[in-house]
Amino acid sequence: MMETLGELIVSLLIVAGSGFTLVGSIGLVKLPGLMTRLHAPTKATTAGVGGVLLASMIHVIVRNGEVSAHELLIALFLFLTAPISAHFLAKAYLHLHGERERNFPPACNGRDWTVFDEPGEESPREDRPQPPPRV
């Protein structure tokens, strides 16, 4: 009974993870710009691969009665590296395409957005509009 329940849970997790990966892959191909395309594969990585890794962990626990650390280490690596690489891709895109003048609202504290701060820049920029004072 326990083995059948485990196999059912593993099957559901694999199907869900595969579905997220498929949707992420379609989004990577179909979405129009880099910023929207960047969103789809990161979701596929976290939800899709996470579901498959969780299914693998449950399978090992049900079959062998022990916990495998391999899947935990793979998940930890993916969950740490995917947001960092997505952040750097977005930051490089914003610098190359100058999107800050068109689409961003004013940042808090009179400073520029963190993406555009110059290294070592500590004081608010005078040429930027200042936000209203907080009450």
DSSP file with accessible surface (Angstrom, degrees, kcal/mol):
  #  RESIDUE AA STRUCTURE BP1 BP2  ACC     N-H-->O    O-->H-N    N-H-->O    O-->H-N    TCO  KAPPA ALPHA  PHI   PSI    X-CA   Y-CA   Z-CA
    1    1 A M     >        0   0  187      0, 0.0     4,-2.2     0, 0.0     5,-0.2   0.000 360.0 360.0 360.0 -46.6    0.0    0.0    0.0
    2    2 A M  H  >  +     0   0  142      1,-0.2     4,-2.4     2,-0.2     5,-0.2   0.887 360.0  51.6 -64.4 -37.8    2.8    2.5    1.0
    3    3 A E  H  > S+     0   0   96      2,-0.2     4,-2.4     1,-0.2    -1,-0.2   0.901 109.7  49.3 -68.1 -38.2    4.7    1.6   -2.2
    4    4 A T  H  > S+     0   0   93      2,-0.2     4,-2.2     1,-0.2    -2,-0.2   0.917 111.4  49.0 -66.1 -41.9    1.7    2.3   -4.4
    5    5 A L  H  X S+     0   0   84     -4,-2.2     4,-2.5     2,-0.2    -2,-0.2   0.918 111.3  50.6 -63.7 -41.1    1.0    5.6   -2.7
    6    6 A G  H  X S+     0   0    7     -4,-2.4     4,-2.7     1,-0.2    -2,-0.2   0.913 109.9  49.5 -62.5 -42.4    4.6    6.6   -3.2
    7    7 A E  H  X S+     0   0   74     -4,-2.4     4,-2.5     2,-0.2    -1,-0.2   0.883 110.1  51.7 -65.8 -35.6    4.5    5.7   -6.8
    8    8 A L  H  X S+     0   0   99     -4,-2.2     4,-2.5     2,-0.2    -2,-0.2   0.939 111.7  45.9 -65.7 -44.2    1.4    7.7   -7.3
    9    9 A I  H  X S+     0   0   68     -4,-2.5     4,-2.5     2,-0.2     5,-0.2   0.926 113.0  50.2 -64.8 -42.8    2.9   10.8   -5.6
   10   10 A V  H  X S+     0   0   16     -4,-2.7     4,-2.4     1,-0.2     5,-0.2   0.931 110.7  50.0 -61.5 -41.9    6.1   10.3   -7.7
   11   11 A S  H  X S+     0   0   64     -4,-2.5     4,-2.5     1,-0.2    -2,-0.2   0.923 110.9  48.5 -63.4 -43.9    4.1   10.1  -10.9
   12   12 A L  H  X S+     0   0  111     -4,-2.5     4,-2.7     1,-0.2    -1,-0.2   0.906 111.8  49.3 -63.9 -40.7    2.1   13.2  -10.1
   13   13 A L  H  X S+     0   0   37     -4,-2.5     4,-2.8     2,-0.2     5,-0.2   0.894 111.1  49.5 -66.7 -37.8    5.3   15.2   -9.3
   14   14 A I  H  X S+     0   0   73     -4,-2.4     4,-2.7    -5,-0.2     5,-0.2   0.931 112.6  47.2 -67.3 -41.5    6.9   14.1  -12.5
   15   15 A V  H  X S+     0   0  103     -4,-2.5     4,-2.4    -5,-0.2    -2,-0.2   0.939 114.6  46.7 -65.5 -43.2    3.9   15.1  -14.6
   16   16 A A  H  X S+     0   0   48     -4,-2.7     4,-2.4     2,-0.2    -2,-0.2   0.937 113.9  47.7 -64.8 -44.1    3.6   18.4  -12.8
   17   17 A G  H  X S+     0   0    0     -4,-2.8     4,-2.2     1,-0.2    -2,-0.2   0.910 112.2  49.5 -63.2 -39.5    7.4   19.1  -13.2
   18   18 A S  H  X S+     0   0   62     -4,-2.7     4,-2.6    -5,-0.2    -1,-0.2   0.890 109.1  52.9 -66.8 -37.4    7.2   18.1  -16.8
   19   19 A G  H  X S+     0   0   33     -4,-2.4     4,-2.6     2,-0.2    -2,-0.2   0.928 109.8  47.3 -63.4 -44.1    4.2   20.4  -17.4
   20   20 A F  H  X S+     0   0  109     -4,-2.4     4,-2.6     1,-0.2    -2,-0.2   0.904 112.4  50.2 -63.9 -39.3    6.1   23.4  -15.8
   21   21 A T  H  X S+     0   0   53     -4,-2.2     4,-2.3     2,-0.2    -2,-0.2   0.913 110.7  49.4 -66.1 -39.7    9.1   22.7  -17.9
   22   22 A L  H  X S+     0   0  109     -4,-2.6     4,-2.6     2,-0.2     5,-0.2   0.938 111.9  47.8 -64.2 -44.5    7.0   22.5  -21.1
   23   23 A V  H  X S+     0   0  101     -4,-2.6     4,-2.7     1,-0.2    -2,-0.2   0.921 112.1  50.4 -63.9 -40.4    5.3   25.8  -20.3
   24   24 A G  H  X S+     0   0    5     -4,-2.6     4,-2.1    -5,-0.2    -1,-0.2   0.901 110.7  49.2 -63.5 -39.1    8.7   27.4  -19.6
   25   25 A S  H  X S+     0   0   60     -4,-2.3     4,-1.6     2,-0.2    -2,-0.2   0.913 111.3  48.5 -67.7 -40.7   10.1   26.1  -22.9
   26   26 A I  H  X S+     0   0   90     -4,-2.6     4,-3.0     1,-0.2     5,-0.3   0.922 111.3  51.2 -64.4 -41.5    7.1   27.4  -24.8
   27   27 A G  H  X S+     0   0   11     -4,-2.7     4,-2.2     1,-0.2    -2,-0.2   0.889 105.9  55.2 -62.7 -37.1    7.4   30.7  -23.1
   28   28 A L  H  < S+     0   0   85     -4,-2.1    -1,-0.2     1,-0.2    -2,-0.2   0.886 116.3  37.3 -63.2 -35.2   11.1   30.9  -24.0
   29   29 A V  H  < S+     0   0  112     -4,-1.6    -2,-0.2    -5,-0.1    -1,-0.2   0.899 124.5  36.8 -83.3 -39.7   10.2   30.4  -27.7
   30   30 A K  H  < S+     0   0  162     -4,-3.0    -3,-0.2    -5,-0.2    -2,-0.2   0.756  87.0  97.4 -92.3 -28.8    7.0   32.5  -27.9
   31   31 A L     <  -     0   0   62     -4,-2.2     6,-0.1    -5,-0.3    -4,-0.0  -0.359  69.6-132.0 -69.5 150.4    7.4   35.5  -25.7
   32   32 A P  S    S+     0   0  108      0, 0.0     2,-0.2     0, 0.0    -1,-0.1   0.889  72.0  30.8 -77.7 -45.0    8.5   38.7  -27.5
   33   33 A G  S  > S-     0   0   27      1,-0.1     4,-2.7     0, 0.0     5,-0.2  -0.652  78.6-106.6-116.6 172.9   11.4   40.3  -25.6
   34   34 A L  H  > S+     0   0   69      1,-0.2     4,-2.2    -2,-0.2     5,-0.2   0.900 115.9  54.5 -64.2 -39.6   14.4   39.3  -23.4
   35   35 A M  H  > S+     0   0   78      1,-0.2     4,-0.6     2,-0.2    -1,-0.2   0.875 114.8  39.4 -66.0 -35.9   12.8   40.5  -20.2
   36   36 A T  H  > S+     0   0   63      2,-0.2     4,-0.9     1,-0.2     3,-0.5   0.863 115.1  52.9 -79.1 -35.2    9.6   38.5  -20.7
   37   37 A R  H  < S+     0   0  101     -4,-2.7    -2,-0.2     1,-0.2    -1,-0.2   0.811 101.4  61.8 -67.1 -28.5   11.6   35.5  -22.1
   38   38 A L  H  X S+     0   0   32     -4,-2.2     4,-1.1    -5,-0.2    -1,-0.2   0.823  98.2  57.6 -66.5 -30.6   13.7   35.5  -19.0
   39   39 A H  H  X S+     0   0  111     -4,-0.6     4,-1.7    -3,-0.5    -1,-0.2   0.898  99.5  57.2 -68.5 -41.4   10.7   34.9  -16.8
   40   40 A A  H  X S+     0   0   12     -4,-0.9     4,-2.1     1,-0.2     5,-0.2   0.935 106.6  43.8 -64.1 -51.0    9.7   31.6  -18.4
   41   41 A P  H  > S+     0   0   39      0, 0.0     4,-2.3     0, 0.0    -1,-0.2   0.844 110.0  57.0 -68.6 -27.1   12.8   29.5  -18.1
   42   42 A T  H  X S+     0   0   32     -4,-1.1     4,-2.3     2,-0.2     5,-0.2   0.894 108.7  46.7 -69.1 -35.6   13.4   30.6  -14.5
   43   43 A K  H  X>S+     0   0  104     -4,-1.7     4,-2.4     2,-0.2     5,-0.9   0.882 111.1  52.2 -68.9 -37.9    9.9   29.3  -13.6
   44   44 A A  I  X>S+     0   0   11     -4,-2.1     5,-1.6     3,-0.2     4,-0.7   0.898 110.4  49.6 -63.5 -36.4   10.7   26.1  -15.4
   45   45 A T  I  <>S+     0   0   35     -4,-2.3     5,-0.7     3,-0.2     4,-0.4   0.954 118.0  36.4 -67.7 -48.5   13.9   25.7  -13.5
   46   46 A T  I  X5S+     0   0   51     -4,-2.3     4,-0.7     3,-0.2    -2,-0.2   0.970 130.9  26.0 -73.7 -51.1   12.3   26.3  -10.0
   47   47 A A  I  X5S+     0   0   34     -4,-2.4     4,-1.8    -5,-0.2    -3,-0.2   0.917 127.1  42.6 -81.8 -41.9    8.9   24.5  -10.4
   48   48 A G  I  X<S+     0   0    0     -5,-0.9     4,-1.9    -4,-0.7    -3,-0.2   0.978 122.6  34.3 -71.2 -56.4    9.7   22.0  -13.1
   49   49 A V  I  ><S+     0   0   50     -5,-1.6     4,-2.8    -4,-0.4     5,-0.2   0.884 116.8  57.3 -68.7 -34.7   13.1   20.7  -12.0
   50   50 A G  H  X<S+     0   0   18     -5,-0.7     4,-2.4    -4,-0.7    -1,-0.2   0.909 107.0  48.8 -60.8 -41.3   12.1   21.1   -8.4
   51   51 A G  H  X S+     0   0   13     -4,-1.8     4,-2.3     2,-0.2    -1,-0.2   0.916 112.6  47.0 -65.0 -41.6    9.1   18.8   -9.0
   52   52 A V  H  X S+     0   0   62     -4,-1.9     4,-2.3     2,-0.2    -2,-0.2   0.914 113.0  49.0 -68.4 -40.2   11.2   16.2  -10.7
   53   53 A L  H  X S+     0   0   22     -4,-2.8     4,-2.3     2,-0.2    -2,-0.2   0.904 110.7  50.3 -66.4 -38.6   13.9   16.3   -8.0
   54   54 A L  H  X S+     0   0   83     -4,-2.4     4,-2.4    -5,-0.2    -2,-0.2   0.913 109.6  51.6 -64.7 -39.0   11.3   16.0   -5.3
   55   55 A A  H  X S+     0   0    1     -4,-2.3     4,-2.5     1,-0.2    -2,-0.2   0.914 109.1  50.6 -62.4 -41.0    9.8   13.0   -7.1
   56   56 A S  H  X S+     0   0   45     -4,-2.3     4,-2.2     1,-0.2    -2,-0.2   0.906 109.6  50.3 -64.3 -40.3   13.3   11.4   -7.3
   57   57 A M  H  X S+     0   0   31     -4,-2.3     4,-2.3     2,-0.2    -2,-0.2   0.928 111.9  47.0 -63.7 -44.0   13.8   12.0   -3.5
   58   58 A I  H  X S+     0   0   41     -4,-2.4     4,-2.9     1,-0.2     5,-0.2   0.908 109.9  54.4 -65.7 -38.7   10.5   10.4   -2.7
   59   59 A H  H  X S+     0   0   79     -4,-2.5     4,-2.7     1,-0.2     5,-0.3   0.924 109.7  46.3 -60.8 -45.2   11.2    7.4   -5.0
   60   60 A V  H  X>S+     0   0   24     -4,-2.2     4,-2.7     2,-0.2     6,-0.7   0.906 113.2  50.1 -65.4 -39.0   14.5    6.7   -3.2
   61   61 A I  H  X5S+     0   0   73     -4,-2.3     4,-1.5     4,-0.2    -2,-0.2   0.938 114.4  43.5 -65.3 -43.8   12.9    7.0    0.2
   62   62 A V  H  <5S+     0   0   41     -4,-2.9    -2,-0.2    -5,-0.2    -1,-0.2   0.927 122.0  38.3 -68.8 -41.8   10.0    4.6   -0.8
   63   63 A R  H  <5S+     0   0  121     -4,-2.7    -2,-0.2    -5,-0.2    -3,-0.2   0.929 133.8  18.1 -75.7 -47.4   12.3    2.1   -2.5
   64   64 A N  H  <5S-     0   0  106     -4,-2.7    -3,-0.2    -5,-0.3    -2,-0.2   0.576  90.9-127.7-105.9 -15.1   15.4    2.1   -0.3
   65   65 A G  S  <<S+     0   0   66     -4,-1.5     2,-0.3    -5,-0.7    -4,-0.2   0.705  75.0 100.6  74.8  19.1   14.2    3.6    3.0
   66   66 A E  S    S-     0   0  122     -6,-0.7     2,-0.4     0, 0.0    -1,-0.2  -0.943  73.7-112.2-135.3 158.8   17.0    6.2    3.0
   67   67 A V        -     0   0  100     -2,-0.3     2,-0.5    -3,-0.1    -9,-0.1  -0.749  25.0-144.6 -93.4 132.3   17.3    9.9    2.1
   68   68 A S     >  -     0   0   17     -2,-0.4     4,-0.5   -11,-0.2     3,-0.2  -0.850   7.6-163.9 -97.4 128.9   19.5   10.8   -0.9
   69   69 A A  H  > S+     0   0   57     -2,-0.5     4,-2.4     1,-0.2     5,-0.2   0.615  76.3  81.7 -85.5 -11.1   21.4   14.0   -0.6
   70   70 A H  H  > S+     0   0  136      1,-0.2     4,-2.4     2,-0.2     5,-0.2   0.929  92.9  46.0 -60.8 -47.0   22.1   14.2   -4.3
   71   71 A E  H  > S+     0   0   19      1,-0.2     4,-2.7     2,-0.2    -1,-0.2   0.874 111.1  53.2 -66.0 -36.6   18.8   15.7   -5.1
   72   72 A L  H  X S+     0   0   92     -4,-0.5     4,-2.6     2,-0.2    -1,-0.2   0.919 110.4  47.2 -63.7 -41.1   19.0   18.2   -2.3
   73   73 A L  H  X S+     0   0  112     -4,-2.4     4,-2.4     2,-0.2    -2,-0.2   0.904 112.4  49.1 -68.5 -39.4   22.4   19.4   -3.5
   74   74 A I  H  X S+     0   0   84     -4,-2.4     4,-2.7    -5,-0.2     5,-0.2   0.940 113.1  47.3 -64.1 -45.5   21.2   19.7   -7.1
   75   75 A A  H  X S+     0   0   17     -4,-2.7     4,-2.9     2,-0.2     5,-0.2   0.921 111.5  50.8 -62.6 -42.8   18.1   21.7   -6.0
   76   76 A L  H  X S+     0   0   99     -4,-2.6     4,-1.4    -5,-0.2     5,-0.2   0.932 111.3  48.5 -60.3 -44.6   20.2   23.9   -3.8
   77   77 A F  H  X S+     0   0  137     -4,-2.4     4,-2.5     1,-0.2     5,-0.3   0.938 114.7  44.7 -62.3 -45.2   22.6   24.6   -6.7
   78   78 A L  H  X S+     0   0   41     -4,-2.7     4,-2.4     1,-0.2    -2,-0.2   0.913 112.2  50.8 -67.1 -41.4   19.7   25.4   -9.1
   79   79 A F  H  < S+     0   0   90     -4,-2.9    -1,-0.2    -5,-0.2    -2,-0.2   0.739 115.8  43.4 -72.1 -20.2   17.8   27.6   -6.6
   80   80 A L  H  X S+     0   0  101     -4,-1.4     4,-0.8    -5,-0.2    -2,-0.2   0.845 119.8  38.7 -86.9 -39.5   21.0   29.6   -5.9
   81   81 A T  H  X S+     0   0   53     -4,-2.5     4,-2.6    -5,-0.2     5,-0.3   0.836 104.9  63.7 -85.9 -31.5   22.3   30.0   -9.4
   82   82 A A  H  X S+     0   0   13     -4,-2.4     4,-2.4    -5,-0.3     5,-0.2   0.943 106.5  42.2 -62.7 -48.6   19.1   30.6  -11.4
   83   83 A P  H  > S+     0   0   74      0, 0.0     4,-2.4     0, 0.0    -1,-0.2   0.903 115.5  51.0 -66.5 -34.0   18.1   33.9   -9.8
   84   84 A I  H  X S+     0   0   95     -4,-0.8     4,-2.3     2,-0.2    -2,-0.2   0.945 112.5  44.4 -67.9 -45.0   21.6   35.2   -9.8
   85   85 A S  H  X S+     0   0   64     -4,-2.6     4,-2.3     1,-0.2    -1,-0.2   0.911 113.9  50.9 -67.1 -37.7   22.1   34.4  -13.5
   86   86 A A  H  X S+     0   0   16     -4,-2.4     4,-2.5    -5,-0.3     5,-0.2   0.907 109.2  52.0 -64.6 -39.2   18.7   35.9  -14.3
   87   87 A H  H  X S+     0   0   95     -4,-2.4     4,-2.6    -5,-0.2    -2,-0.2   0.934 111.0  46.2 -62.3 -44.3   19.5   39.0  -12.4
   88   88 A F  H  X S+     0   0  120     -4,-2.3     4,-2.4     2,-0.2    -1,-0.2   0.879 111.7  51.4 -70.2 -34.8   22.8   39.5  -14.3
   89   89 A L  H  X S+     0   0   94     -4,-2.3     4,-2.3     2,-0.2    -1,-0.2   0.934 113.0  45.6 -64.1 -44.3   21.1   38.9  -17.6
   90   90 A A  H  X S+     0   0   18     -4,-2.5     4,-2.6     2,-0.2    -2,-0.2   0.909 112.5  51.1 -65.0 -41.0   18.4   41.5  -16.8
   91   91 A K  H  X S+     0   0   70     -4,-2.6     4,-2.1    -5,-0.2    -2,-0.2   0.931 111.1  47.4 -63.8 -42.3   21.0   44.0  -15.5
   92   92 A A  H  X S+     0   0   52     -4,-2.4     4,-2.2     1,-0.2    -1,-0.2   0.915 111.9  51.1 -65.5 -39.7   23.1   43.6  -18.7
   93   93 A Y  H  X S+     0   0   49     -4,-2.3     4,-2.1     1,-0.2    -2,-0.2   0.926 109.5  49.8 -63.8 -43.8   20.0   44.0  -20.9
   94   94 A L  H  X>S+     0   0   17     -4,-2.6     4,-1.2     1,-0.2     5,-0.7   0.895 111.8  48.3 -64.4 -38.5   18.9   47.2  -19.0
   95   95 A H  H  <5S+     0   0  102     -4,-2.1    -1,-0.2    -5,-0.2    -2,-0.2   0.899 114.0  46.4 -68.2 -36.9   22.3   48.7  -19.4
   96   96 A L  H  <5S+     0   0  141     -4,-2.2    -2,-0.2    -5,-0.2    -1,-0.2   0.821 120.1  37.1 -75.6 -29.5   22.5   47.9  -23.1
   97   97 A H  H  <5S-     0   0   97     -4,-2.1    -1,-0.2    -5,-0.2    -2,-0.2   0.462  94.6-132.5-107.7  -1.8   19.0   49.1  -24.0
   98   98 A G  T ><5 +     0   0   38     -4,-1.2     3,-0.8    -5,-0.2     4,-0.3   0.862  45.3 157.5  59.3  39.9   18.7   52.2  -21.7
   99   99 A E  T >>< +     0   0   29     -5,-0.7     4,-1.9     1,-0.2     3,-0.9   0.670  52.0  83.1 -71.5 -14.2   15.2   51.3  -20.5
  100  100 A R  H 3> S+     0   0   69     -6,-0.4     4,-0.6     1,-0.3    -1,-0.2   0.818  85.3  54.1 -66.8 -30.0   15.5   53.4  -17.3
  101  101 A E  H <4 S+     0   0  121     -3,-0.8    -1,-0.3     1,-0.1    -2,-0.1   0.776 117.0  35.2 -75.1 -22.8   14.5   56.7  -18.9
  102  102 A R  H <4 S+     0   0  164     -3,-0.9    -2,-0.2    -4,-0.3    -1,-0.1   0.871 124.4  22.5 -99.0 -43.5   11.3   55.3  -20.3
  103  103 A N  H  < S+     0   0  103     -4,-1.9    -3,-0.1     2,-0.1    -2,-0.1   0.605  90.3  92.8-112.9 -14.3    9.7   52.8  -18.0
  104  104 A F     <  -     0   0   75     -4,-0.6     3,-0.1    -5,-0.4     9,-0.0  -0.672  61.6-134.6 -93.6 139.1   10.8   53.1  -14.4
  105  105 A P        -     0   0   81      0, 0.0    -2,-0.1     0, 0.0    -1,-0.0  -0.367  49.9 -73.5 -74.0 166.3    9.1   55.1  -11.7
  106  106 A P        -     0   0   87      0, 0.0     2,-0.1     0, 0.0     6,-0.1  -0.346  53.7-122.1 -62.3 141.4   11.3   57.3   -9.5
  107  107 A A    >   -     0   0   18      4,-0.3     3,-0.8     1,-0.1     6,-0.1  -0.365  32.2 -92.4 -79.9 161.9   13.3   55.3   -7.0
  108  108 A C  G >  S+     0   0   77      1,-0.2     3,-1.3     2,-0.1    -1,-0.1  -0.310 103.0  23.5 -70.8 157.4   13.0   55.8   -3.2
  109  109 A N  G 3  S-     0   0  119      1,-0.3    -1,-0.2    15,-0.1     3,-0.1   0.647 120.0 -81.5  64.2  18.1   15.4   58.2   -1.3
  110  110 A G  G <  S+     0   0    1     -3,-0.8    15,-1.0     1,-0.2    -1,-0.3   0.549  98.5 123.9  71.1   3.4   16.2   60.2   -4.4
  111  111 A R    <   -     0   0   77     -3,-1.3    -4,-0.3    13,-0.2    -1,-0.2  -0.511  66.2-103.3 -92.7 166.0   18.7   57.7   -5.5
  112  112 A D        -     0   0   12     -2,-0.2    -1,-0.1     1,-0.2     5,-0.1  -0.328  53.4 -75.3 -78.7 166.5   18.8   55.9   -8.8
  113  113 A W    >>  -     0   0   99      1,-0.1     3,-1.4     3,-0.1     4,-0.7  -0.330  45.3-114.4 -59.3 148.2   17.7   52.3   -9.1
  114  114 A T  G >4 S+     0   0  117      1,-0.3     3,-0.8     2,-0.2    -1,-0.1   0.849 114.8  62.9 -56.8 -33.0   20.3   50.0   -7.8
  115  115 A V  G 34 S+     0   0   30      1,-0.2    -1,-0.3   -21,-0.0    -2,-0.0   0.857 110.9  37.7 -61.7 -31.0   20.9   48.6  -11.2
  116  116 A F  G <4 S+     0   0    7     -3,-1.4    -1,-0.2     2,-0.1    -2,-0.2   0.397  84.3 121.7-106.5   1.9   22.1   52.0  -12.4
  117  117 A D    <<  -     0   0   40     -3,-0.8     3,-0.1    -4,-0.7     5,-0.0  -0.421  64.1-122.1 -63.5 140.9   24.1   53.2   -9.4
  118  118 A E    >   -     0   0  119      1,-0.1     3,-2.2    -2,-0.1    -1,-0.1  -0.562  40.4 -89.4 -77.2 148.0   27.7   54.0  -10.1
  119  119 A P  T 3  S+     0   0  127      0, 0.0    -1,-0.1     0, 0.0     3,-0.1  -0.371 114.4  11.5 -59.7 129.5   30.1   52.0   -8.0
  120  120 A G  T 3  S+     0   0   68      1,-0.3     2,-0.6    -2,-0.1    -2,-0.0   0.468  87.3 145.4  84.3   0.5   30.8   54.0   -4.8
  121  121 A E    <   +     0   0   38     -3,-2.2    -1,-0.3     1,-0.2    -4,-0.0  -0.619  11.0 159.3 -75.6 118.3   28.0   56.5   -5.4
  122  122 A E        +     0   0  152     -2,-0.6    -1,-0.2    -3,-0.1    -2,-0.0   0.717  44.8  72.1-112.7 -31.5   26.6   57.3   -2.0
  123  123 A S  S    S-     0   0   81      1,-0.1     3,-0.0   -12,-0.0   -13,-0.0  -0.563  87.9 -95.9 -93.3 154.9   24.7   60.6   -2.2
  124  124 A P        -     0   0   57      0, 0.0     2,-0.4     0, 0.0   -13,-0.2  -0.343  43.0-110.5 -64.1 147.7   21.3   61.2   -3.9
  125  125 A R    >   -     0   0   54    -15,-1.0     3,-0.6     1,-0.1     0, 0.0  -0.633  17.5-151.0 -82.6 134.5   21.5   62.5   -7.5
  126  126 A E  T 3  S+     0   0  167     -2,-0.4    -1,-0.1     1,-0.2     4,-0.1   0.775  91.2  60.5 -76.5 -26.5   20.4   66.0   -7.9
  127  127 A D  T 3  S+     0   0  107      2,-0.1    -1,-0.2     0, 0.0    -2,-0.0   0.599  90.4  83.9 -82.1  -7.2   19.2   65.6  -11.5
  128  128 A R  S <  S-     0   0   48     -3,-0.6     2,-0.1   -18,-0.2   -16,-0.0  -0.675  91.3-101.2 -93.7 147.8   16.6   62.9  -10.6
  129  129 A P        -     0   0   90      0, 0.0   -22,-0.1     0, 0.0   -19,-0.1  -0.443  38.0-127.9 -66.1 138.4   13.1   63.8   -9.3
  130  130 A Q        -     0   0  103     -2,-0.1   -22,-0.1    -4,-0.1    -4,-0.0  -0.674  20.0-117.9 -88.4 140.4   12.9   63.4   -5.5
  131  131 A P        -     0   0   47      0, 0.0     3,-0.1     0, 0.0    -1,-0.1  -0.364  40.7 -90.9 -71.3 156.5   10.0   61.3   -4.1
  132  132 A P        -     0   0  111      0, 0.0     2,-0.0     0, 0.0     0, 0.0  -0.346  52.2 -94.3 -65.6 149.4    7.5   63.1   -1.8
  133  133 A P        -     0   0  121      0, 0.0     2,-0.2     0, 0.0    -3,-0.0  -0.361  41.5-111.2 -65.4 146.1    8.4   63.0    1.9
  134  134 A R              0   0  206     -3,-0.1     0, 0.0     1,-0.1     0, 0.0  -0.558 360.0 360.0 -78.8 141.5    6.9   60.3    4.0
  135  135 A V              0   0  197     -2,-0.2    -1,-0.1     0, 0.0     0, 0.0  -0.726 360.0 360.0-100.1 360.0    4.3   61.2    6.5
